[in-house]
Amino acid sequence: MRRYRVRLARGAERDLLQLQTFLAERDQTASRRAIKALRAALRVLTTLPFTCRKNEVANDPLLRELLVPFGSAGYVVLFEIENSRTVTILAVRHQREDDYH
């Protein structure tokens, strides 16, 4: 089975830090659980990035979204399949946030 390297764009790193900070200020336990859920979900991208839904806005079959359930909503991870070995996380948002495009 092919293995993809998953890397974070700088914007995605900022998104994750912002999400973690936002939750940690309100609930440390929830913050840890959210990061754990996101890490587990991102592991899917190491082997099965093409199983994630295509981004509806872009006309690019390599731009996709991974839905990560968490609590009553969850997170949306925007990523690009760059080549046969690399997946790049572009943005991470809570489902209730404004658009990330």
ZIPETA-V831138 format. One record per residue. N is the residue number from 1. PHI is phi as a letter, one per 30 degrees, with the letter a starting at -180 (999 if undefined). BURIAL is # if it has 9 or more other C-alpha atoms within 8 Angstrom, else .. Layout:
n=<N/N>
phi=<PHI/PHI>
burial=<BURIAL/BURIAL>
This chain:
n=<1/2/3/4/5/6/7/8/9/10/11/12/13/14/15/16/17/18/19/20/21/22/23/24/25/26/27/28/29/30/31/32/33/34/35/36/37/38/39/40/41/42/43/44/45/46/47/48/49/50/51/52/53/54/55/56/57/58/59/60/61/62/63/64/65/66/67/68/69/70/71/72/73/74/75/76/77/78/79/80/81/82/83/84/85/86/87/88/89/90/91/92/93/94/95/96/97/98/99/100/101>
phi=<999/d/c/c/d/c/b/c/d/e/d/d/d/d/e/d/d/d/d/d/d/e/d/d/d/c/a/e/d/d/d/d/d/d/d/d/d/d/d/d/d/d/d/e/d/d/b/b/d/d/d/d/d/d/d/d/d/d/c/b/d/c/c/b/b/c/c/b/d/a/i/d/b/l/b/b/c/c/b/b/d/d/a/d/b/b/c/c/d/c/a/b/b/d/d/c/d/d/e/c/d>
burial=<./././#/./#/./#/#/./#/#/#/./#/#/././#/#/#/./#/#/./././#/./#/#/././#/#/./#/#/././#/#/./#/#/#/#/./#/././#/./#/#/./././././././#/#/#/#/#/#/#/#/././#/#/#/#/#/#/#/#/#/#/././#/#/#/#/#/#/#/#/#/#/././././././.>
